[in-house]
Each structure stands twice: as structure tokens, then as C-alpha cells.
Amino acid sequence: MTLGTVTLVGAGPGDAGLLTLRGLRALQQADVIVADRLGARAVLAQLADEGVQLDAEVIDVGKRPGHHPVPQDGINELLVSLAQQGRRVVRLKGGDPFVFGRGREEQLFVEAAGIAVEVIPGVTSAVAVPGLAGIPLTQRGIAETFTVASAHDQIEALGGGRDHTVVLLMGVNTLGHSAHVLAAGSRGADCPVAIIEDGFGARQRVTVGTLGTIAHLSAVRQVRSPAVVVVGDVVALSPHAGISPS
């Protein structure tokens, strides 16, 4: 039997309108779609609502905090097994496959089995979600550099000052620690911070504070994942910056 193929497709931050045309074509040509929870399933649902017909079988391997029904090793093996059956496999991943998406890990595993892999990038929430809140990650005279970090585990000190924007993904549960670490550096406790919840979803909400106040505000407002945290003076450019959270 002829080997199939695997295509890693970035679904973007959860809005089907931000799926690339190349990604859509891959979905339409697929025999099976192995989909993540965040971003990926939302995009598939939106496509169906818009009348886009996808004939592929959909296998859900989505993860939630503390609940991984299909571990990463199992996902890797599944991709190989499906492709060995001669099927055209799309691995649909939220955001961009290579931004905290373990995309390269999956690519290397599949290629080691002699199966061709194509990568189709996606729009990462690290950039798209702050844009919803009117927050540019760079701005002339305010910030020339930005860093994207996963705060799923407690972060260590990140260099730079308030002109060096920090974007934290998966950072709700460790927000208090992250704010303390960043405030202890040159940014200071009064450095602006924004949390954008459920960026392209129905629960989209923005909370703005400072490194000194954001943990308290988050608790009061019961901020929940998924959320993107932005730290730096660019937050003050947001139209939400002058609105007191309620």
C-alpha cells in the first residue's frame, strides 16, 4: 500500500476567518483530521456552520489542563498509523504549530517513519489576541521588542524593561507568580498589564491593571483560560486601558 501523508495545519486562534486558504484546502482534501481542542475544534464548527463541507473523519485528541485523553506519544503514533494506511492526514493544531504547539516534535516523529510531512503555518494567538484589545506588541517610541513565553510552568526572570513587551500564553494559573517575578525586575509594579480572555470566542473579555494589581483583579473577575497576558507600556495604548474593570 502507498504511504499517505501528514500535513500540520495551524488553525489560528479560533476564528475560521483567520484560517489560511492553504490550510482550508488541506482540510478539504484530507481523509482524516486529527484535531486539538483550542482553536481547532472551534474552526471546524464554524466552517460547518458556514456550509463548508469537509468529508474527512475527525479524531479529537484535545487536551485540557490536567486531562490529556490522548498523550503526546499516542498522538505521534496515531499520525504514523493513519498515514501508513495510505490516508491523507491533517493534524489541525490551534494557533501556529511551531509556537508552543509541539509541531516540530510531531513532524520529526512522522518523518522518522518515512512519511512526508507538510507544514502550513497558522496565526498565533500571541499576536492576534492582543490585537483584539487594541494592543500592538511593538510601537515606535514605546516598544521595539517583544518576547512570547509559556507561563504554563512558573516563569523565571525575563530581561528588559517596560519597552520590552512580554506576551504570556497559558498563564492564568501562574499569574500571581509571573507578575511578582516581572515586577521584581526593571519593569516595576506599576507596569501596565492586560489579560484577554477567550480571544475570538463568545466570552471575550479584557482586564487591565498593573503588575502590582493584576493578580487581585484576576481573582475578583474570576479570569479563566484560555487567555493571553500582555505586559508592557504598549498596554496603555489599548482603548480598554482607561476603563475600570467591573
Helices and strands as residue ranges (DSSP letters): E 5-10, G 16-18, H 21-29, E 32-35, I 37-41, H 42-49, E 57-60, H 72-84, E 88-93, H 103-112, E 117-120, H 125-132, E 145-150, E 164-169, H 175-183, E 192-197, E 205-210, H 214-221, E 227-231, G 233-237, G 239-242
